[in-house]
Amino acid sequence: MVGALESLVTEEPLKERIERNRFDRLIMLSDGVFAIAITLLTLELRPPEHWSGGWSELLTDRWRPILGFVLSFVIVGAFWLAHREIFARLRRIDVPATFLALIILLLVTLAPAVASLLAEYGPNKAMPAYLGLIFAISTAQGLLWAWATYGGYLIDESITRHGRLILLIRFSIPALIGLEAMASWGRGSPALSAITFLIVIPAVIGLRLIARRH
């Protein structure tokens, strides 16, 4: 991109300025939505009605909101990192990519609501909502990268074909995790859901290392 972020470089051609403006504004909107979603997670961290000052009492009484906050923070933070990795490799943005990016933001804004479900009803009832959110956001991010790579040709030309495929797999793995975990949870096997996470996490790290080499 030519020129600094939201600069008034007069010698910049209008077409390039429009493309850069679309790219920059989408990044700013995305960072703002992620930041607000994380901030809203704290709304469920209300103190107990009658607290004597003990940590054990606090954790016993408010463990659901605390768990919801931590879990949602990790999920939103992880998808923000993936979002950053995708946009760092884009050269420009088009209408389909903008639409998919807005779908991602729409789903991210649901994180505080899902955290509220966990705080109110506990993990047994709220976990399918978490897994569904992971599946939906990851699917949208995978579609964004697939379009940018194979449809709109929006990515940097220095990324090899092998590197593009590795990144597509990496961005799509959380969707597979969420889908499998939801199926396991629906069959009454929450332990299998946890095992699925433990197996796939090393695979994600390995794919990240491979992507760096390419």
Secondary structure, 3 states (H helix, E strand, C coil): CCCCCCCCCCCCCHHHHHHHHHHHHHHHHHHHHHHHHHHHHHHHCCCCCCCCCCHHHHHHHHHHHHHHHHHHHHHHHHHHHHHHHHHHCECCCCHHHHHHHHHHHHHHCCHHHHHHHHHHHCHHHHHHHHHHHHHHHHHHHHHHHHHHHHHCCCECCCCCHHHHHHHHHHHHHHHHHHHHHHHHHHCCCHHHHHHHHHHHHHHHHHHHHHHHHC
